Amino acid sequence: MNITYRQNGDYLIPNIVIRKTKPIGHYGRLRKAYLEMHRPILFNELVLSDKLFEHCAEIEEAARNRMELIV
């Protein structure tokens, strides 16, 4: 993995680009907000490994499937 950095004062900040694989729905956005507020370490790990939107899309799909079963 090739990471580039930018200078910000005395610090080198990695240039992180979040790639969206497919649009996430309501439940995916709720999961993202939950991770951001209550599980910041896991959120950062998912962002840095470029798996955040993949994870949220899986949650969205699972929630939609459960809603179909309930209804």
N, C-alpha and C positions, 0 to 999 in steps of 0.2 A: 504494500500500500504506500503510495507516494503522497506525503503530506507536505503542503507548502505553508509557510508562515508569513505573517505581516508584523512589522514593528509597531508597537503601541507604547510610546515612552521608552522605558527600559525593558519592557517585556515582549516576548515573541508569542503571538496569538495564532493558533492554527486556523487556517482558512477552511472552515467546515461548511460543506454544502449539503443541505438536507434534500434528498431526492424523493419525490413523491411517486410511488408506484401506481397507485390508482386512488381516486377520490374516496375518502372515508366518510361514513354517514354519521348520524347522531350518536350512536353508541361508541364508535371509534373516537369521536371527539371528546365524549365524556371520559373515556379511558385515558386519553392523552392529558386532559385537565386533571384527572385524579392523580396520575403519575407525577405530573409537574408539581402539584401541591403537597401530596402526602408521601410520595416515594421518589424524592429528587435524585437519589443515587442510582436507582434503576432507570429513571428517565434519562439521566446523563449517559449511562452505559448504552442504552438503546440508541440515543442520538449519535454517540461517538462510533458505534459499530454500524451505523446506517441501517438499523432494523426497526426504528420507531414506527414508521408508517406500515411496514409489513406486520408488525405486532398489532397495531390498531385495526388493520384490515381483517386480521384473524378474529379479533374480538368482535368486530362488527358482524362478520359472517356468523359466528357462533350465537350472538345475541339475536340476529334475524331468524336463524333456524329455531331457536328456543321459542321465539314469539310465534312462529308459525305452528309449532307444536301446541302451544297453549291455546291459541285461537282455533 
